[in-house]
Amino acid sequence: MTTTNLRSIAKTYGTPLYVYNAAKIESQYQRLTKAFAPLPEVKFNFAMKALSNSAILKLMRQLGAGLDTVSLQEVQLGLQAGFSPDEIIFTPNGVALDEIIAAMELGVHINIDNLSLLEQFGARYPETPVCIRINPHVMAGGNSNISVGHIDSKFGISIHQMPHVHRIVKNTGMNINGLHMHTGSDILDIGVFLQACDILFDLALEFKDLEFIDLGSGFKVPYKPGDIATDVEDLGVQLGERFERFCTDYGRPLSLAFEPGKFLVSEAGHFVTAVNVVKQTTSTIFAQVNSGFNHLIRPMLYNAYHHIENLSNPNGKSRFYTVVGYICETDTFANNRQIAEIKEGDLLVFRNAGAYCFSMSSNYNSRFRPAEVLWYNNEAHLIRKHETLADLTHTQVEWEPKATMEKSSN
Ligand SMILES: *Cc1c(COP(=O)(O)O)cnc(C)c1O
């Protein structure tokens, strides 16, 4: 997908607009399958919280992926998109037993992440096999918002609580068919990840009915020019050796699962905005676009870097800009960034806009969320319409105050 393609798609569908390149999703998927080819049986469950449009889900399914879900609604959307229950794993955190039961009744794999639920679930449904989420207490992920496997994390059952887990399993007679970990996004050090795998493999030897080990995700992709990314090929080789040894120790082969979100869709996404205003102040030049953190919150929420290019003047002389949105509070996309000279009306594209961008968007400031387009086989397909005023009000219930104000009785 070229700059020219993006410009013409933006012209057809208007801005702000999310555009996803199907070929990039496919090549990332193929890259993972190749990297982990040394492993006998591997399943990739797309973490749909990264990007949940049903067209994307269908594409993932066609590629051979399963689905990793974190809410009952994600389970339902996955089923609607054509995944069979067997292809879906439900990995919620801190939900009530009701939600787990509802998912179980839909037939999907259940992953339980605390002792309280494990005990309640085991007491009621000892015959339903479940997976448990382990917290290996390693610091593998990136910043503290997205690193979820460390000692103070709210996720998973601590490795120090395994005696309690075994007691629950024994008392209820429940069947643990999988062990899971997800140490958080942005793995930079493969060694740390492998260390967490070793911890999980050690624990796994104590569970006799396992069918699979799920290693979660956290595969990092480059955002900035020169960024380092997770070396999945190296990881595939090193993990292959360890997993083979583990299966020998275990006494039979198990299958392995991963839950990539960011790796599959981040780089496939391009967010196109138009510049409303170029404002020169005493200290900086602002480029104000027709969007804000209501559409792309990662810079404000995680201090994330998204590369920005001027689609309308790609070869222009570069200057320093602070790119901001139109939300009525501080709303900065990028500070002091070198971008080819910007004029009002120019189109700016934000790269790496596939993961956690649209899926985290909101209607703050009563703005419409953007449309989404899938670029597939050299053609643009609208996969989500721009919103309208009715979308902002359709869940509200009509209410009118009385014509005359009543004295309030308090
Ligand atoms: C968010 C999440 C993922 C995906 O993480 P990425 O960094 O996007 O690959 C995988 N598994 C679980 C349980 C998650 O919550």
PDBQT file of the ligand as one rigid body, heavy atoms in Angstrom, charges set to zero:
ROOT
HETATM    1  C1  LIG A 501      -3.481  -7.963  25.542  1.00  0.00    +0.000 C 
HETATM    2  C2  LIG A 501      -3.226  -9.403  25.645  1.00  0.00    +0.000 A 
HETATM    3  C3  LIG A 501      -2.469 -10.060  24.663  1.00  0.00    +0.000 A 
HETATM    4  C4  LIG A 501      -1.863  -9.356  23.480  1.00  0.00    +0.000 C 
HETATM    5  O1  LIG A 501      -0.729  -8.626  23.789  1.00  0.00    +0.000 OA
HETATM    6  P1  LIG A 501       0.105  -7.901  22.604  1.00  0.00    +0.000 P 
HETATM    7  O2  LIG A 501       1.186  -7.206  23.308  1.00  0.00    +0.000 OA
HETATM    8  O3  LIG A 501      -0.821  -7.001  21.877  1.00  0.00    +0.000 OA
HETATM    9  O4  LIG A 501       0.590  -8.968  21.705  1.00  0.00    +0.000 OA
HETATM   10  C5  LIG A 501      -2.318 -11.423  24.805  1.00  0.00    +0.000 A 
HETATM   11  N1  LIG A 501      -2.849 -12.100  25.840  1.00  0.00    +0.000 NA
HETATM   12  C6  LIG A 501      -3.565 -11.501  26.807  1.00  0.00    +0.000 A 
HETATM   13  C7  LIG A 501      -4.149 -12.310  27.905  1.00  0.00    +0.000 C 
HETATM   14  C8  LIG A 501      -3.778 -10.133  26.743  1.00  0.00    +0.000 A 
HETATM   15  O5  LIG A 501      -4.479  -9.540  27.711  1.00  0.00    +0.000 OA
ENDROOT
TORSDOF 0
